[in-house]
Amino acid sequence: MDTPAPLIAAIEAGGTKFVVAVGSGPEDIKAITRIETSDPAHTMREAIQFISASARKYGPVQAIGVGSFGPIDLDPASPTYGFITTTPKPMWSHTAIVAPLHSRFQVPVGFDTDVNAAAIGEMLWGAGQECDPLVYITVGTGVGGGVIVGQQPLHGLLHPEIGHLHIPAPRTPGVIMPDCHCPYHKSCLEGFISGPAIAARWGIKGEDMPADHPALEEVAETLAFGLVNVILTLSPKRIILGGGVMKQAGLIESVRSHTVRLLNGYVNAHAIIYAIDSYIVAPGLGDRAGICGALALGLNAMVEARKA
Ligand SMILES: [Zn+2]
């Protein structure tokens, strides 16, 4: 008889909601719930209670994975490892996430950015299989990017902050140049194409841009500037574009064509010149990329702990 796959608890920690699940893989989610992101003590207590109740029903979890909004501390040597750090979100700055989970369940806890989590989930089960390096970018309430190199999420100094790449301000003819919506930068990707930035400039939601609206073309070209920088810096084998804004019909096609145009033949790779449709793609896991990514982080933590 096959040994049952180990049960993992997964937390997709977002700024408006936490999604918490217990399962062994994308096709085997035993239990899942959504918890409002209120104050840290309340939200973490509800998440822990859900995992405990699921464990009583389905068996103990072997590890926990958390993909979190940030910025977060990923340096294992730091006294604030496992914390959400300098977020402007009220009440959440300098909040411990890993420690309360570890002290309650005594199992390995994998912790990473929400976008690194989505990237690792896509690498394991979605549109990023066999693609290394892999980049996952989300365009929604914010803009962020996760990077996989050597099958592991890239951390480095902190973690990649692709949403804040410096790019030229959009210049749609007949429309005045926008103010950058980012409080830190005067001309960054998130400041021009996040959902709130699109709403402030055009008065429409990012996911409601009509196909013939100038906003769509402008968002596509602005994102393409970011992708060009990512392609030139990291040389990824594939780029996955997720998030609410990317659900807009026609947007990904336009991003592809602007990216090819801006690269102007310089990156002489088959994927860019002949196969852009399978190079810049939507998430294979769809809206489940985040929670499946957290599950993948938990699995990763379990495997690493067994090696140690
Ligand atoms: Zn910025």
py3Dmol code that shows the C-alpha trace and the ligand (Angstrom):
import py3Dmol

protein = """\
ATOM      1  CA  MET A   1       0.000   0.000   0.000  1.00  0.00           C
ATOM      2  CA  ASP A   2       1.263   3.483  -0.830  1.00  0.00           C
ATOM      3  CA  THR A   3       2.284   5.686   2.068  1.00  0.00           C
ATOM      4  CA  PRO A   4      -0.092   8.672   2.167  1.00  0.00           C
ATOM      5  CA  ALA A   5       1.477  11.935   0.965  1.00  0.00           C
ATOM      6  CA  PRO A   6       2.496  14.134   3.912  1.00  0.00           C
ATOM      7  CA  LEU A   7      -0.022  16.753   4.978  1.00  0.00           C
ATOM      8  CA  ILE A   8       1.160  20.347   4.793  1.00  0.00           C
ATOM      9  CA  ALA A   9      -0.497  23.503   6.104  1.00  0.00           C
ATOM     10  CA  ALA A  10      -0.334  26.509   3.782  1.00  0.00           C
ATOM     11  CA  ILE A  11      -0.962  30.178   4.495  1.00  0.00           C
ATOM     12  CA  GLU A  12      -1.267  32.786   1.757  1.00  0.00           C
ATOM     13  CA  ALA A  13      -0.875  35.906   3.882  1.00  0.00           C
ATOM     14  CA  GLY A  14      -2.326  38.829   1.967  1.00  0.00           C
ATOM     15  CA  GLY A  15      -3.009  42.410   2.960  1.00  0.00           C
ATOM     16  CA  THR A  16      -6.789  41.979   2.842  1.00  0.00           C
ATOM     17  CA  LYS A  17      -7.203  38.261   3.539  1.00  0.00           C
ATOM     18  CA  PHE A  18      -5.325  35.205   4.681  1.00  0.00           C
ATOM     19  CA  VAL A  19      -6.098  31.987   2.802  1.00  0.00           C
ATOM     20  CA  VAL A  20      -5.292  28.950   4.940  1.00  0.00           C
ATOM     21  CA  ALA A  21      -5.317  25.389   3.617  1.00  0.00           C
ATOM     22  CA  VAL A  22      -4.280  21.885   4.580  1.00  0.00           C
ATOM     23  CA  GLY A  23      -3.418  19.301   1.947  1.00  0.00           C
ATOM     24  CA  SER A  24      -0.675  17.415   0.180  1.00  0.00           C
ATOM     25  CA  GLY A  25      -0.772  19.085  -3.250  1.00  0.00           C
ATOM     26  CA  PRO A  26      -2.914  21.162  -5.626  1.00  0.00           C
ATOM     27  CA  GLU A  27      -5.182  18.200  -6.363  1.00  0.00           C
ATOM     28  CA  ASP A  28      -5.461  17.207  -2.714  1.00  0.00           C
ATOM     29  CA  ILE A  29      -6.587  20.220  -0.679  1.00  0.00           C
ATOM     30  CA  LYS A  30      -8.426  18.712   2.311  1.00  0.00           C
ATOM     31  CA  ALA A  31      -9.611  21.975   3.875  1.00  0.00           C
ATOM     32  CA  ILE A  32      -9.402  25.651   2.975  1.00  0.00           C
ATOM     33  CA  THR A  33     -10.682  28.893   4.488  1.00  0.00           C
ATOM     34  CA  ARG A  34     -10.374  32.665   4.196  1.00  0.00           C
ATOM     35  CA  ILE A  35      -9.695  34.896   7.159  1.00  0.00           C
ATOM     36  CA  GLU A  36      -9.931  38.661   7.101  1.00  0.00           C
ATOM     37  CA  THR A  37      -6.568  40.359   7.693  1.00  0.00           C
ATOM     38  CA  SER A  38      -7.553  42.334  10.792  1.00  0.00           C
ATOM     39  CA  ASP A  39      -5.069  42.780  13.617  1.00  0.00           C
ATOM     40  CA  PRO A  40      -2.123  40.343  13.755  1.00  0.00           C
ATOM     41  CA  ALA A  41      -3.039  38.607  17.025  1.00  0.00           C
ATOM     42  CA  HIS A  42      -6.599  37.916  15.895  1.00  0.00           C
ATOM     43  CA  THR A  43      -5.709  36.822  12.354  1.00  0.00           C
ATOM     44  CA  MET A  44      -2.860  34.544  13.441  1.00  0.00           C
ATOM     45  CA  ARG A  45      -5.034  32.991  16.161  1.00  0.00           C
ATOM     46  CA  GLU A  46      -7.756  32.160  13.624  1.00  0.00           C
ATOM     47  CA  ALA A  47      -5.213  30.679  11.210  1.00  0.00           C
ATOM     48  CA  ILE A  48      -3.718  28.498  13.961  1.00  0.00           C
ATOM     49  CA  GLN A  49      -7.167  27.354  15.096  1.00  0.00           C
ATOM     50  CA  PHE A  50      -8.076  26.343  11.534  1.00  0.00           C
ATOM     51  CA  ILE A  51      -4.873  24.339  11.105  1.00  0.00           C
ATOM     52  CA  SER A  52      -5.391  22.652  14.497  1.00  0.00           C
ATOM     53  CA  ALA A  53      -8.992  21.729  13.655  1.00  0.00           C
ATOM     54  CA  SER A  54      -7.930  20.373  10.234  1.00  0.00           C
ATOM     55  CA  ALA A  55      -5.124  18.359  11.822  1.00  0.00           C
ATOM     56  CA  ARG A  56      -7.580  16.780  14.264  1.00  0.00           C
ATOM     57  CA  LYS A  57      -9.745  15.748  11.314  1.00  0.00           C
ATOM     58  CA  TYR A  58      -7.149  14.698   8.722  1.00  0.00           C
ATOM     59  CA  GLY A  59      -3.987  13.990  10.720  1.00  0.00           C
ATOM     60  CA  PRO A  60      -0.977  16.018  11.867  1.00  0.00           C
ATOM     61  CA  VAL A  61       0.716  18.416   9.479  1.00  0.00           C
ATOM     62  CA  GLN A  62       4.387  17.710   8.714  1.00  0.00           C
ATOM     63  CA  ALA A  63       5.316  21.286   7.802  1.00  0.00           C
ATOM     64  CA  ILE A  64       3.831  24.737   7.251  1.00  0.00           C
ATOM     65  CA  GLY A  65       4.421  27.083   4.312  1.00  0.00           C
ATOM     66  CA  VAL A  66       3.712  30.810   4.420  1.00  0.00           C
ATOM     67  CA  GLY A  67       3.769  33.116   1.403  1.00  0.00           C
ATOM     68  CA  SER A  68       3.445  36.616   2.810  1.00  0.00           C
ATOM     69  CA  PHE A  69       2.966  40.209   1.818  1.00  0.00           C
ATOM     70  CA  GLY A  70       6.016  42.219   2.699  1.00  0.00           C
ATOM     71  CA  PRO A  71       8.575  43.418   3.061  1.00  0.00           C
ATOM     72  CA  ILE A  72       9.639  40.430   5.146  1.00  0.00           C
ATOM     73  CA  ASP A  73      12.855  39.329   6.847  1.00  0.00           C
ATOM     74  CA  LEU A  74      14.280  36.225   5.161  1.00  0.00           C
ATOM     75  CA  ASP A  75      17.734  36.249   6.739  1.00  0.00           C
ATOM     76  CA  PRO A  76      17.921  33.203   9.059  1.00  0.00           C
ATOM     77  CA  ALA A  77      20.713  34.928  11.024  1.00  0.00           C
ATOM     78  CA  SER A  78      18.589  37.997  11.760  1.00  0.00           C
ATOM     79  CA  PRO A  79      16.797  38.421  15.114  1.00  0.00           C
ATOM     80  CA  THR A  80      13.667  39.359  13.170  1.00  0.00           C
ATOM     81  CA  TYR A  81      13.774  36.398  10.757  1.00  0.00           C
ATOM     82  CA  GLY A  82      10.216  35.364   9.905  1.00  0.00           C
ATOM     83  CA  PHE A  83       8.775  38.811  10.530  1.00  0.00           C
ATOM     84  CA  ILE A  84       6.766  41.133   8.331  1.00  0.00           C
ATOM     85  CA  THR A  85       8.968  44.208   8.714  1.00  0.00           C
ATOM     86  CA  THR A  86       8.382  47.753   7.465  1.00  0.00           C
ATOM     87  CA  THR A  87       4.961  47.379   5.866  1.00  0.00           C
ATOM     88  CA  PRO A  88       2.848  50.527   5.858  1.00  0.00           C
ATOM     89  CA  LYS A  89      -0.179  48.332   6.610  1.00  0.00           C
ATOM     90  CA  PRO A  90      -1.550  49.517   9.958  1.00  0.00           C
ATOM     91  CA  MET A  91      -0.722  47.262  12.935  1.00  0.00           C
ATOM     92  CA  TRP A  92       1.309  44.782  10.853  1.00  0.00           C
ATOM     93  CA  SER A  93       4.774  46.311  10.861  1.00  0.00           C
ATOM     94  CA  HIS A  94       7.315  44.222  12.829  1.00  0.00           C
ATOM     95  CA  THR A  95       4.980  41.241  13.211  1.00  0.00           C
ATOM     96  CA  ALA A  96       6.304  37.739  13.896  1.00  0.00           C
ATOM     97  CA  ILE A  97       4.768  35.162  11.555  1.00  0.00           C
ATOM     98  CA  VAL A  98       7.039  32.121  11.738  1.00  0.00           C
ATOM     99  CA  ALA A  99       7.627  31.980  15.518  1.00  0.00           C
ATOM    100  CA  PRO A 100       3.987  31.580  16.663  1.00  0.00           C
ATOM    101  CA  LEU A 101       3.415  28.843  14.063  1.00  0.00           C
ATOM    102  CA  HIS A 102       6.589  27.016  15.012  1.00  0.00           C
ATOM    103  CA  SER A 103       5.945  27.210  18.737  1.00  0.00           C
ATOM    104  CA  ARG A 104       2.389  25.890  18.336  1.00  0.00           C
ATOM    105  CA  PHE A 105       3.034  23.048  15.856  1.00  0.00           C
ATOM    106  CA  GLN A 106       6.767  22.207  16.293  1.00  0.00           C
ATOM    107  CA  VAL A 107       7.215  21.483  12.569  1.00  0.00           C
ATOM    108  CA  PRO A 108       9.434  23.122   9.900  1.00  0.00           C
ATOM    109  CA  VAL A 109       8.001  26.425   8.638  1.00  0.00           C
ATOM    110  CA  GLY A 110       8.845  27.625   5.121  1.00  0.00           C
ATOM    111  CA  PHE A 111       8.520  31.395   4.802  1.00  0.00           C
ATOM    112  CA  ASP A 112       8.886  33.595   1.742  1.00  0.00           C
ATOM    113  CA  THR A 113       7.319  36.444  -0.176  1.00  0.00           C
ATOM    114  CA  ASP A 114       3.890  35.834  -1.682  1.00  0.00           C
ATOM    115  CA  VAL A 115       5.404  36.143  -5.154  1.00  0.00           C
ATOM    116  CA  ASN A 116       8.337  33.800  -4.487  1.00  0.00           C
ATOM    117  CA  ALA A 117       5.737  31.349  -3.175  1.00  0.00           C
ATOM    118  CA  ALA A 118       3.650  31.678  -6.343  1.00  0.00           C
ATOM    119  CA  ALA A 119       6.806  31.215  -8.428  1.00  0.00           C
ATOM    120  CA  ILE A 120       7.771  27.996  -6.654  1.00  0.00           C
ATOM    121  CA  GLY A 121       4.190  26.694  -6.924  1.00  0.00           C
ATOM    122  CA  GLU A 122       4.190  27.418 -10.663  1.00  0.00           C
ATOM    123  CA  MET A 123       7.582  25.701 -11.014  1.00  0.00           C
ATOM    124  CA  LEU A 124       6.337  22.544  -9.262  1.00  0.00           C
ATOM    125  CA  TRP A 125       2.808  22.259 -10.614  1.00  0.00           C
ATOM    126  CA  GLY A 126       1.961  25.092 -12.979  1.00  0.00           C
ATOM    127  CA  ALA A 127       3.231  26.950 -16.023  1.00  0.00           C
ATOM    128  CA  GLY A 128       6.867  27.088 -14.882  1.00  0.00           C
ATOM    129  CA  GLN A 129       7.796  23.424 -14.981  1.00  0.00           C
ATOM    130  CA  GLU A 130      11.268  22.792 -16.441  1.00  0.00           C
ATOM    131  CA  CYS A 131      11.864  26.562 -16.619  1.00  0.00           C
ATOM    132  CA  ASP A 132      14.807  27.692 -14.499  1.00  0.00           C
ATOM    133  CA  PRO A 133      15.388  30.572 -13.937  1.00  0.00           C
ATOM    134  CA  LEU A 134      11.712  31.386 -13.672  1.00  0.00           C
ATOM    135  CA  VAL A 135      10.068  34.755 -12.951  1.00  0.00           C
ATOM    136  CA  TYR A 136       6.527  35.240 -11.628  1.00  0.00           C
ATOM    137  CA  ILE A 137       5.116  38.766 -11.654  1.00  0.00           C
ATOM    138  CA  THR A 138       1.774  39.822 -10.227  1.00  0.00           C
ATOM    139  CA  VAL A 139      -0.027  42.998 -11.273  1.00  0.00           C
ATOM    140  CA  GLY A 140      -2.877  43.781  -8.916  1.00  0.00           C
ATOM    141  CA  THR A 141      -3.293  46.004  -5.871  1.00  0.00           C
ATOM    142  CA  GLY A 142       0.498  46.070  -5.947  1.00  0.00           C
ATOM    143  CA  VAL A 143       3.123  44.856  -8.378  1.00  0.00           C
ATOM    144  CA  GLY A 144       5.668  42.269  -7.271  1.00  0.00           C
ATOM    145  CA  GLY A 145       7.896  39.590  -8.666  1.00  0.00           C
ATOM    146  CA  GLY A 146       9.317  36.286  -7.452  1.00  0.00           C
ATOM    147  CA  VAL A 147      12.375  34.637  -8.954  1.00  0.00           C
ATOM    148  CA  ILE A 148      13.441  30.995  -8.961  1.00  0.00           C
ATOM    149  CA  VAL A 149      17.090  30.209  -9.618  1.00  0.00           C
ATOM    150  CA  GLY A 150      18.511  26.705  -9.209  1.00  0.00           C
ATOM    151  CA  GLN A 151      15.024  25.532  -8.182  1.00  0.00           C
ATOM    152  CA  GLN A 152      15.065  27.783  -5.098  1.00  0.00           C
ATOM    153  CA  PRO A 153      13.494  31.213  -4.527  1.00  0.00           C
ATOM    154  CA  LEU A 154      16.058  33.978  -4.948  1.00  0.00           C
ATOM    155  CA  HIS A 155      16.679  35.984  -1.755  1.00  0.00           C
ATOM    156  CA  GLY A 156      20.050  37.728  -1.727  1.00  0.00           C
ATOM    157  CA  LEU A 157      20.303  41.020   0.112  1.00  0.00           C
ATOM    158  CA  LEU A 158      16.576  41.043   0.896  1.00  0.00           C
ATOM    159  CA  HIS A 159      14.409  39.633  -1.863  1.00  0.00           C
ATOM    160  CA  PRO A 160      13.723  40.848  -5.413  1.00  0.00           C
ATOM    161  CA  GLU A 161      11.513  43.944  -5.649  1.00  0.00           C
ATOM    162  CA  ILE A 162      10.584  43.816  -9.327  1.00  0.00           C
ATOM    163  CA  GLY A 163       7.523  46.009  -8.716  1.00  0.00           C
ATOM    164  CA  HIS A 164       9.796  48.970  -8.065  1.00  0.00           C
ATOM    165  CA  LEU A 165      11.994  48.757 -11.155  1.00  0.00           C
ATOM    166  CA  HIS A 166      12.734  52.221 -12.442  1.00  0.00           C
ATOM    167  CA  ILE A 167      11.048  52.652 -15.816  1.00  0.00           C
ATOM    168  CA  PRO A 168      10.124  55.589 -18.062  1.00  0.00           C
ATOM    169  CA  ALA A 169       6.851  57.346 -17.280  1.00  0.00           C
ATOM    170  CA  PRO A 170       4.039  56.476 -19.734  1.00  0.00           C
ATOM    171  CA  ARG A 171       3.503  58.981 -22.549  1.00  0.00           C
ATOM    172  CA  THR A 172       0.177  58.367 -24.225  1.00  0.00           C
ATOM    173  CA  PRO A 173      -0.306  61.061 -26.897  1.00  0.00           C
ATOM    174  CA  GLY A 174      -2.900  63.622 -25.841  1.00  0.00           C
ATOM    175  CA  VAL A 175      -2.866  62.508 -22.199  1.00  0.00           C
ATOM    176  CA  ILE A 176      -0.686  64.252 -19.637  1.00  0.00           C
ATOM    177  CA  MET A 177       2.008  62.128 -18.047  1.00  0.00           C
ATOM    178  CA  PRO A 178       0.839  60.495 -14.811  1.00  0.00           C
ATOM    179  CA  ASP A 179       2.188  61.093 -11.333  1.00  0.00           C
ATOM    180  CA  CYS A 180       3.883  57.999  -9.998  1.00  0.00           C
ATOM    181  CA  HIS A 181       1.642  56.429  -7.384  1.00  0.00           C
ATOM    182  CA  CYS A 182       4.508  54.961  -5.319  1.00  0.00           C
ATOM    183  CA  PRO A 183       5.355  56.851  -2.112  1.00  0.00           C
ATOM    184  CA  TYR A 184       9.054  55.946  -2.488  1.00  0.00           C
ATOM    185  CA  HIS A 185       9.813  56.530  -6.190  1.00  0.00           C
ATOM    186  CA  LYS A 186       9.105  59.042  -8.912  1.00  0.00           C
ATOM    187  CA  SER A 187       8.971  56.605 -11.831  1.00  0.00           C
ATOM    188  CA  CYS A 188       8.475  52.952 -10.941  1.00  0.00           C
ATOM    189  CA  LEU A 189       6.459  50.055 -12.325  1.00  0.00           C
ATOM    190  CA  GLU A 190       4.058  49.735  -9.389  1.00  0.00           C
ATOM    191  CA  GLY A 191       3.575  53.496  -9.307  1.00  0.00           C
ATOM    192  CA  PHE A 192       2.147  53.426 -12.833  1.00  0.00           C
ATOM    193  CA  ILE A 193       0.396  50.081 -13.345  1.00  0.00           C
ATOM    194  CA  SER A 194      -0.910  48.817  -9.985  1.00  0.00           C
ATOM    195  CA  GLY A 195      -4.705  48.670  -9.793  1.00  0.00           C
ATOM    196  CA  PRO A 196      -4.873  51.862  -7.662  1.00  0.00           C
ATOM    197  CA  ALA A 197      -2.479  53.686 -10.048  1.00  0.00           C
ATOM    198  CA  ILE A 198      -4.633  52.738 -13.056  1.00  0.00           C
ATOM    199  CA  ALA A 199      -7.775  53.833 -11.198  1.00  0.00           C
ATOM    200  CA  ALA A 200      -6.201  57.184 -10.253  1.00  0.00           C
ATOM    201  CA  ARG A 201      -5.049  57.893 -13.822  1.00  0.00           C
ATOM    202  CA  TRP A 202      -7.984  56.594 -15.860  1.00  0.00           C
ATOM    203  CA  GLY A 203     -10.860  56.395 -13.406  1.00  0.00           C
ATOM    204  CA  ILE A 204     -11.411  52.702 -14.217  1.00  0.00           C
ATOM    205  CA  LYS A 205     -10.460  49.454 -12.547  1.00  0.00           C
ATOM    206  CA  GLY A 206      -7.447  47.628 -13.967  1.00  0.00           C
ATOM    207  CA  GLU A 207      -9.547  44.564 -14.695  1.00  0.00           C
ATOM    208  CA  ASP A 208     -12.198  46.662 -16.467  1.00  0.00           C
ATOM    209  CA  MET A 209     -10.136  48.308 -19.216  1.00  0.00           C
ATOM    210  CA  PRO A 210     -11.987  47.980 -22.547  1.00  0.00           C
ATOM    211  CA  ALA A 211      -9.824  46.397 -25.253  1.00  0.00           C
ATOM    212  CA  ASP A 212      -9.752  49.609 -27.306  1.00  0.00           C
ATOM    213  CA  HIS A 213      -9.102  51.894 -24.308  1.00  0.00           C
ATOM    214  CA  PRO A 214      -5.772  53.773 -24.347  1.00  0.00           C
ATOM    215  CA  ALA A 215      -5.189  52.625 -20.750  1.00  0.00           C
ATOM    216  CA  LEU A 216      -4.707  49.048 -21.904  1.00  0.00           C
ATOM    217  CA  GLU A 217      -2.001  49.937 -24.404  1.00  0.00           C
ATOM    218  CA  GLU A 218      -0.265  52.176 -21.896  1.00  0.00           C
ATOM    219  CA  VAL A 219      -0.297  49.558 -19.114  1.00  0.00           C
ATOM    220  CA  ALA A 220       0.972  46.927 -21.560  1.00  0.00           C
ATOM    221  CA  GLU A 221       3.880  49.055 -22.754  1.00  0.00           C
ATOM    222  CA  THR A 222       4.804  50.162 -19.227  1.00  0.00           C
ATOM    223  CA  LEU A 223       4.845  46.557 -17.995  1.00  0.00           C
ATOM    224  CA  ALA A 224       6.869  45.577 -21.071  1.00  0.00           C
ATOM    225  CA  PHE A 225       9.587  48.060 -20.008  1.00  0.00           C
ATOM    226  CA  GLY A 226       9.789  46.169 -16.728  1.00  0.00           C
ATOM    227  CA  LEU A 227       9.890  42.777 -18.461  1.00  0.00           C
ATOM    228  CA  VAL A 228      12.681  43.935 -20.760  1.00  0.00           C
ATOM    229  CA  ASN A 229      14.793  44.803 -17.710  1.00  0.00           C
ATOM    230  CA  VAL A 230      13.968  41.459 -16.100  1.00  0.00           C
ATOM    231  CA  ILE A 231      14.854  39.549 -19.279  1.00  0.00           C
ATOM    232  CA  LEU A 232      18.141  41.425 -19.695  1.00  0.00           C
ATOM    233  CA  THR A 233      19.121  40.982 -16.036  1.00  0.00           C
ATOM    234  CA  LEU A 234      17.982  37.482 -15.111  1.00  0.00           C
ATOM    235  CA  SER A 235      17.638  35.766 -18.499  1.00  0.00           C
ATOM    236  CA  PRO A 236      14.627  33.767 -17.304  1.00  0.00           C
ATOM    237  CA  LYS A 237      13.439  30.771 -19.284  1.00  0.00           C
ATOM    238  CA  ARG A 238       9.826  31.881 -18.813  1.00  0.00           C
ATOM    239  CA  ILE A 239       7.874  34.792 -17.291  1.00  0.00           C
ATOM    240  CA  ILE A 240       4.473  34.180 -15.699  1.00  0.00           C
ATOM    241  CA  LEU A 241       2.109  37.144 -15.306  1.00  0.00           C
ATOM    242  CA  GLY A 242      -0.613  36.866 -12.652  1.00  0.00           C
ATOM    243  CA  GLY A 243      -2.799  39.194 -10.573  1.00  0.00           C
ATOM    244  CA  GLY A 244      -6.169  40.872 -11.057  1.00  0.00           C
ATOM    245  CA  VAL A 245      -5.075  43.429 -13.667  1.00  0.00           C
ATOM    246  CA  MET A 246      -3.626  40.703 -15.900  1.00  0.00           C
ATOM    247  CA  LYS A 247      -7.084  39.112 -16.224  1.00  0.00           C
ATOM    248  CA  GLN A 248      -7.998  41.950 -18.584  1.00  0.00           C
ATOM    249  CA  ALA A 249      -8.706  40.441 -22.044  1.00  0.00           C
ATOM    250  CA  GLY A 250      -6.069  41.346 -24.598  1.00  0.00           C
ATOM    251  CA  LEU A 251      -3.541  42.668 -22.076  1.00  0.00           C
ATOM    252  CA  ILE A 252      -1.061  39.793 -22.075  1.00  0.00           C
ATOM    253  CA  GLU A 253      -1.020  39.728 -25.902  1.00  0.00           C
ATOM    254  CA  SER A 254      -0.196  43.417 -25.957  1.00  0.00           C
ATOM    255  CA  VAL A 255       2.520  42.987 -23.299  1.00  0.00           C
ATOM    256  CA  ARG A 256       4.124  40.284 -25.451  1.00  0.00           C
ATOM    257  CA  SER A 257       4.225  42.428 -28.574  1.00  0.00           C
ATOM    258  CA  HIS A 258       5.585  45.491 -26.752  1.00  0.00           C
ATOM    259  CA  THR A 259       8.276  43.344 -25.103  1.00  0.00           C
ATOM    260  CA  VAL A 260       9.430  41.954 -28.453  1.00  0.00           C
ATOM    261  CA  ARG A 261       9.379  45.458 -29.978  1.00  0.00           C
ATOM    262  CA  LEU A 262      11.377  47.018 -27.134  1.00  0.00           C
ATOM    263  CA  LEU A 263      14.005  44.244 -27.159  1.00  0.00           C
ATOM    264  CA  ASN A 264      14.378  45.022 -30.860  1.00  0.00           C
ATOM    265  CA  GLY A 265      15.983  41.716 -31.800  1.00  0.00           C
ATOM    266  CA  TYR A 266      18.843  42.110 -29.343  1.00  0.00           C
ATOM    267  CA  VAL A 267      18.089  38.965 -27.320  1.00  0.00           C
ATOM    268  CA  ASN A 268      18.522  36.441 -30.064  1.00  0.00           C
ATOM    269  CA  ALA A 269      16.658  33.585 -28.422  1.00  0.00           C
ATOM    270  CA  HIS A 270      14.086  31.313 -30.040  1.00  0.00           C
ATOM    271  CA  ALA A 271      11.635  31.911 -27.173  1.00  0.00           C
ATOM    272  CA  ILE A 272      11.607  35.665 -27.799  1.00  0.00           C
ATOM    273  CA  ILE A 273      11.717  35.755 -31.573  1.00  0.00           C
ATOM    274  CA  TYR A 274       9.506  32.783 -32.466  1.00  0.00           C
ATOM    275  CA  ALA A 275       7.679  31.626 -29.339  1.00  0.00           C
ATOM    276  CA  ILE A 276       6.776  34.681 -27.262  1.00  0.00           C
ATOM    277  CA  ASP A 277       3.272  33.240 -26.646  1.00  0.00           C
ATOM    278  CA  SER A 278       4.791  30.412 -24.633  1.00  0.00           C
ATOM    279  CA  TYR A 279       7.477  32.613 -23.053  1.00  0.00           C
ATOM    280  CA  ILE A 280       5.234  35.238 -21.404  1.00  0.00           C
ATOM    281  CA  VAL A 281       2.284  33.280 -20.037  1.00  0.00           C
ATOM    282  CA  ALA A 282      -0.599  33.280 -17.540  1.00  0.00           C
ATOM    283  CA  PRO A 283      -0.296  31.218 -14.327  1.00  0.00           C
ATOM    284  CA  GLY A 284      -0.977  27.518 -14.854  1.00  0.00           C
ATOM    285  CA  LEU A 285      -2.493  27.358 -11.363  1.00  0.00           C
ATOM    286  CA  GLY A 286      -4.715  30.387 -12.019  1.00  0.00           C
ATOM    287  CA  ASP A 287      -5.969  32.003  -8.827  1.00  0.00           C
ATOM    288  CA  ARG A 288      -4.560  29.113  -6.810  1.00  0.00           C
ATOM    289  CA  ALA A 289      -0.928  30.055  -7.530  1.00  0.00           C
ATOM    290  CA  GLY A 290      -0.606  31.787  -4.144  1.00  0.00           C
ATOM    291  CA  ILE A 291      -2.023  29.084  -1.887  1.00  0.00           C
ATOM    292  CA  CYS A 292      -0.385  26.272  -3.872  1.00  0.00           C
ATOM    293  CA  GLY A 293       2.867  28.211  -3.639  1.00  0.00           C
ATOM    294  CA  ALA A 294       2.550  28.338   0.145  1.00  0.00           C
ATOM    295  CA  LEU A 295       1.972  24.583   0.100  1.00  0.00           C
ATOM    296  CA  ALA A 296       5.133  24.210  -1.989  1.00  0.00           C
ATOM    297  CA  LEU A 297       7.079  26.276   0.574  1.00  0.00           C
ATOM    298  CA  GLY A 298       5.894  23.913   3.290  1.00  0.00           C
ATOM    299  CA  LEU A 299       6.953  20.852   1.280  1.00  0.00           C
ATOM    300  CA  ASN A 300      10.306  22.508   0.588  1.00  0.00           C
ATOM    301  CA  ALA A 301      10.806  23.194   4.319  1.00  0.00           C
ATOM    302  CA  MET A 302       9.978  19.589   5.150  1.00  0.00           C
ATOM    303  CA  VAL A 303      12.456  18.231   2.594  1.00  0.00           C
ATOM    304  CA  GLU A 304      15.203  20.630   3.736  1.00  0.00           C
ATOM    305  CA  ALA A 305      14.616  19.699   7.405  1.00  0.00           C
ATOM    306  CA  ARG A 306      14.908  15.985   6.592  1.00  0.00           C
ATOM    307  CA  LYS A 307      18.211  16.618   4.785  1.00  0.00           C
ATOM    308  CA  ALA A 308      19.636  18.479   7.787  1.00  0.00           C
TER     309      ALA A 308
END
"""
ligand_1 = """\
1
ZN
Zn 8.230 52.301 -6.191
"""
view = py3Dmol.view(width=600, height=400)
view.addModel(protein, "pdb")
view.setStyle({"model": 0}, {"cartoon": {"style": "trace"}})
view.addModel(ligand_1, "xyz")
view.setStyle({"model": 1}, {"stick": {}})
view.zoomTo()
view.show()
